[in-house]
């Protein structure tokens, strides 16, 4: 299967592979597999019938094989998998109608129809697949019960017709039941995957980005900064005397403080800014496309937002404050070193009496 996966996906560009999910990739692989099996069968039987002197039947099978080959070529050129699915299904349905008309050995031609509902519901989905199958069944009924005896179309006993239609209806119901269940399961997996991905990026206590998610955002912003040649700023903020809050009021109160302070900081930032709980009572704030002057302005605004109004925690009024270290990331510089400089600036803010903003020592306003 790995070889088939590689063969099938080789012709898709990197951009196309990115846009296609695993669900679509598996559908493409199945459609291509059916096409290749069909091409081989059609060509083998065509060779047999042509050698046996049955020219019309042999050429008809060659036509079906060529249609599948051209459909595959269309997929390689256009990358339009949905239209490719339709081409494969409609060709298979046409082949089935041909076999119903022909009759085949011992009137076994209609039996080729049973695989179409499974393939149509899987590749085309419930709605479009249902339309395809209903249309196919109606055409088979017309062939079965129409006045075609003089045209050389195969004739079948009534008992065979009734049993065949009944069996085909049961196969259709099974196919659509399976596809409906598969679709529901796929949707549940997508939702679960999104929840897990969100949980992996979110701090459980505060609802902010966690360290892992912020690092991804920082790498993205560093790359964007390199392209635009514009700097950005980092703020590393720490709650002053947070240990005393835990000691005096308990860890539950400390958790409530972190939640309330996170909310107030978030609403004080711009829409484009990012904030994460960096660790403990530390928060890292990303200010895209911002210089030192703008960074300091935002940092001062955060100080006022936190210190300007007490927090109501467990029916107690707590006055909180922040110390903030500010550092600028210039295009092409080292991201980890920028974070370290912000941390050093935060340390100086603590050392100088807290409740203040300090700029990295090597920065210029």
C-alpha positions in Angstrom: 0.0 0.0 0.0 2.9 2.3 0.7 4.1 1.8 -2.9 0.6 2.6 -4.2 0.4 5.7 -2.0 3.6 7.0 -3.4 2.7 6.2 -6.9 -0.7 7.8 -6.6 0.5 11.0 -4.9 3.6 11.5 -7.0 1.9 13.7 -9.5 0.3 16.0 -6.9 2.2 19.2 -6.2 3.2 20.1 -2.6 0.4 22.7 -2.5 -2.2 20.2 -3.6 -1.0 17.7 -1.0 -1.3 20.3 1.6 -4.9 21.1 0.6 -6.0 17.4 0.6 -6.7 15.7 3.9 -6.0 12.1 4.5 -9.7 11.4 3.9 -9.5 12.7 0.3 -6.1 11.0 -0.3 -7.6 7.6 0.7 -10.5 8.2 -1.7 -8.1 9.0 -4.6 -6.1 5.9 -3.9 -9.2 3.8 -4.0 -10.5 5.4 -7.2 -7.1 4.9 -8.9 -6.9 1.3 -7.7 -10.3 0.5 -9.1 -9.4 2.2 -12.3 -6.2 0.2 -12.7 -7.9 -3.0 -12.0 -10.7 -2.1 -14.4 -8.2 -1.2 -17.1 -6.4 -4.5 -16.8 -9.6 -6.5 -16.8 -11.0 -4.6 -19.8 -7.9 -5.0 -21.8 -7.6 -8.7 -21.0 -11.2 -9.5 -21.9 -11.0 -7.2 -25.0 -8.0 -9.2 -26.2 -9.9 -12.5 -25.6 -13.0 -11.3 -27.5 -11.0 -9.8 -30.4 -9.1 -13.0 -30.9 -12.4 -14.9 -30.7 -13.8 -12.8 -33.5 -16.3 -10.8 -31.4 -15.2 -7.5 -32.7 -17.9 -5.2 -31.3 -17.6 -6.5 -27.7 -13.9 -6.4 -27.9 -13.8 -2.8 -29.1 -16.4 -1.8 -26.5 -14.1 -3.0 -23.7 -11.2 -1.2 -25.3 -13.3 2.0 -25.2 -14.0 1.5 -21.5 -10.3 0.9 -20.8 -9.3 4.0 -22.8 -11.9 6.1 -20.9 -10.3 5.1 -17.6 -6.9 5.9 -18.9 -8.0 9.3 -20.1 -9.7 9.9 -16.7 -6.5 9.2 -14.9 -4.6 11.5 -17.3 -7.1 14.2 -16.5 -6.5 13.8 -12.8 -2.8 14.0 -13.3 -3.0 17.2 -15.3 -5.8 19.0 -13.4 -5.6 17.6 -9.9 -9.5 17.8 -9.8 -10.2 14.7 -7.8 -14.0 15.3 -7.5 -14.5 15.3 -11.3 -12.2 12.3 -11.5 -14.4 10.4 -9.1 -17.5 11.3 -11.2 -15.8 10.1 -14.4 -14.8 6.8 -12.8 -18.3 6.2 -11.3 -20.2 7.2 -14.5 -17.9 5.0 -16.7 -18.5 2.0 -14.3 -22.2 2.7 -14.4 -22.2 2.8 -18.2 -20.2 -0.5 -18.3 -22.8 -2.1 -16.0 -25.7 -0.9 -18.3 -23.8 -2.3 -21.2 -23.5 -5.7 -19.5 -27.2 -5.6 -18.5 -28.1 -5.1 -22.2 -25.6 -7.7 -23.3 -26.6 -10.3 -20.8 -23.2 -12.0 -20.6 -22.4 -15.6 -20.1 -25.4 -17.4 -18.5 -27.1 -14.0 -18.0 -24.5 -13.0 -15.4 -24.0 -9.5 -16.9 -26.2 -7.7 -14.4 -24.1 -9.0 -11.5 -21.4 -6.4 -12.3 -23.8 -3.8 -11.0 -23.4 -4.7 -7.3 -20.1 -3.0 -6.8 -21.3 0.4 -8.1 -23.4 1.4 -5.0 -20.4 0.8 -2.7 -18.1 2.8 -4.9 -20.5 5.6 -5.6 -21.5 6.2 -2.0 -17.8 6.2 -0.9 -16.4 8.4 -3.6 -19.3 10.7 -4.4 -20.8 11.0 -0.9 -24.4 10.3 0.3 -26.3 12.8 -1.8 -24.6 12.6 -5.1 -24.0 8.9 -4.8 -27.7 8.4 -4.1 -28.6 10.3 -7.3 -26.2 8.2 -9.3 -27.5 4.9 -7.9 -31.2 5.9 -8.4 -30.5 6.9 -12.0 -28.7 3.6 -12.6 -31.6 1.6 -11.1 -34.2 3.4 -13.2 -32.2 2.7 -16.4 -31.9 -1.0 -15.4 -35.7 -1.1 -14.9 -36.2 0.4 -18.3 -33.9 -2.2 -19.8 -35.6 -5.0 -17.9 -39.2 -4.0 -18.7 -39.0 -2.0 -21.9 -40.1 -3.4 -25.3 -36.5 -4.1 -26.4 -36.8 -7.8 -27.5 -36.5 -6.9 -31.1 -33.3 -4.9 -30.6 -31.3 -7.8 -29.4 -31.1 -6.7 -25.8 -30.8 -9.6 -23.3 -34.1 -11.0 -21.9 -34.3 -12.2 -18.3 -36.9 -14.3 -16.5 -39.2 -12.3 -14.2 -38.0 -14.1 -11.1 -34.4 -13.1 -11.9 -35.5 -9.5 -12.4 -37.3 -9.3 -9.1 -34.5 -11.0 -7.1 -31.9 -8.9 -8.8 -33.6 -5.6 -8.1 -34.3 -6.7 -4.5 -30.7 -7.7 -3.9 -29.5 -4.4 -5.5 -31.7 -2.4 -3.2 -30.3 -4.2 -0.2 -26.8 -3.6 -1.4 -27.6 0.1 -1.8 -29.1 0.4 1.7 -26.0 -1.3 3.1 -23.7 0.9 1.2 -25.4 4.1 2.3 -25.7 2.9 5.9 -22.0 2.2 5.9 -21.1 5.6 4.3 -23.4 7.5 6.7 -21.7 5.8 9.7 -18.3 6.4 8.3 -19.1 10.1 7.7 -20.3 10.5 11.3 -17.2 8.8 12.6 -15.0 10.9 10.5 -16.7 14.1 11.7 -16.3 13.0 15.3 -12.6 12.3 14.7 -12.2 15.7 13.2 -13.8 17.4 16.2 -11.8 15.3 18.6 -8.6 16.1 16.7 -9.4 19.9 16.8 -10.1 19.7 20.6 -6.9 17.8 21.2 -4.9 20.3 19.1 -6.5 23.2 20.9 -5.8 21.5 24.3 -2.1 21.0 23.3 -1.8 24.8 22.6 -3.8 26.2 25.5 -2.9 26.7 29.2 -5.6 24.9 31.1 -5.9 27.3 34.0 -5.9 30.7 32.2 -7.1 29.7 28.7 -4.2 31.6 27.2 -1.7 30.1 24.8 0.9 27.9 26.4 4.6 28.0 26.0 4.6 25.5 23.1 2.0 27.5 21.2 3.8 30.8 21.8 7.1 29.3 20.5 5.3 28.4 17.3 3.9 31.9 17.0 7.3 33.4 17.7 9.0 31.3 15.0 6.2 32.3 12.5 6.7 36.0 13.5 10.5 35.8 13.2 10.1 34.4 9.6 7.6 37.1 8.8 9.9 39.7 10.2 12.7 38.4 8.0 10.5 38.8 4.9 9.1 42.3 5.8 12.3 43.5 7.4 10.3 45.0 10.2 11.0 44.3 13.9 8.7 43.2 16.7 8.8 43.4 20.4 8.5 41.0 23.3 7.2 41.7 26.8 8.0 39.4 29.6 5.7 40.2 32.5 5.7 38.8 36.0 3.2 39.3 38.8 4.8 41.1 41.7 4.8 39.3 45.1 2.8 36.4 43.8 4.2 34.0 46.4 2.8 36.1 49.1 -0.7 35.8 47.6 -0.4 32.0 47.7 1.0 32.1 51.2 -1.6 34.5 52.6 -4.7 33.5 50.7 -4.0 29.9 49.5 -3.3 28.4 46.1 -6.9 28.5 45.0 -6.8 32.3 45.4 -3.6 32.3 43.4 -5.2 30.4 40.6 -8.1 32.9 40.5 -5.6 35.7 40.4 -3.9 34.2 37.4 -7.3 33.8 35.6 -8.5 37.3 36.4 -5.2 39.0 35.6 -5.0 37.0 32.3 -8.4 38.3 31.2 -7.6 41.9 32.1 -4.3 41.8 30.2 -5.9 40.2 27.2 -8.5 43.0 26.8 -5.7 45.6 27.2 -3.8 44.4 24.2 -4.4 45.0 20.5 -6.1 42.4 18.3 -2.9 41.4 16.6 -0.9 40.9 19.8 -0.4 37.5 21.3 -0.1 36.5 25.0 0.9 33.2 26.6 1.4 31.9 30.1 5.1 31.4 29.9 5.5 29.6 33.2 4.2 30.0 36.8 3.2 33.7 37.1 5.2 34.8 34.0 3.5 35.9 30.8 5.1 36.4 27.4 3.5 39.0 25.1 4.2 39.2 21.4 3.8 42.6 19.7 4.0 42.1 15.9 5.6 44.9 13.8 6.2 47.1 16.8 9.3 49.2 17.7 10.6 50.1 21.1 8.4 53.2 21.5 5.2 51.4 20.7 6.3 48.4 22.9 6.9 50.7 25.9 3.5 52.4 25.4 1.7 49.0 25.4 3.7 47.9 28.4 2.8 51.0 30.4 -0.8 50.5 29.5 -0.7 47.0 30.9 0.9 48.3 34.1 -2.0 50.8 34.5 -4.6 48.2 33.6 -3.4 45.8 36.3 -2.5 48.3 39.1 -5.3 50.8 38.4 -8.1 48.7 39.8 -8.1 46.1 42.6 -9.1 42.5 41.9 -12.0 40.9 43.7 -10.8 37.5 44.7 -12.8 35.3 47.1 -14.7 38.4 48.4 -11.4 40.1 49.1 -9.9 43.1 47.3 -6.3 42.4 46.2 -4.1 45.1 44.7 -1.8 43.6 42.1 1.0 44.9 40.0 3.4 43.7 37.2 7.0 44.0 36.4 7.8 43.9 32.7 10.9 43.4 30.6 10.9 44.7 27.0 13.1 43.6 24.2 13.1 44.1 20.4 13.6 41.4 17.8 15.3 42.7 14.7 15.1 40.8 11.4 17.8 38.1 11.3 18.6 38.2 15.0 18.4 35.3 17.4 15.0 34.6 18.9 16.2 32.9 22.0 18.6 35.7 22.7 15.8 38.2 22.4 13.8 36.2 25.0 16.8 36.1 27.3 17.3 39.9 27.0 13.6 40.4 27.9 14.1 38.1 30.9 17.2 40.1 32.0 15.2 43.4 31.6 12.5 41.8 33.8 15.0 40.9 36.4 16.2 44.6 36.5 12.6 45.8 36.9 12.3 43.5 39.9 15.6 44.7 41.3 14.7 48.3 40.9 11.5 48.1 43.0 8.9 46.3 40.8 5.8 47.7 39.2 7.8 49.1 36.2 9.0 48.5 32.7 12.6 48.0 31.9 14.1 47.9 28.5 16.8 45.4 27.4 20.2 47.1 28.1 21.4 47.0 24.5 18.2 48.4 23.0 17.9 51.9 21.5 14.6 53.8 21.8 
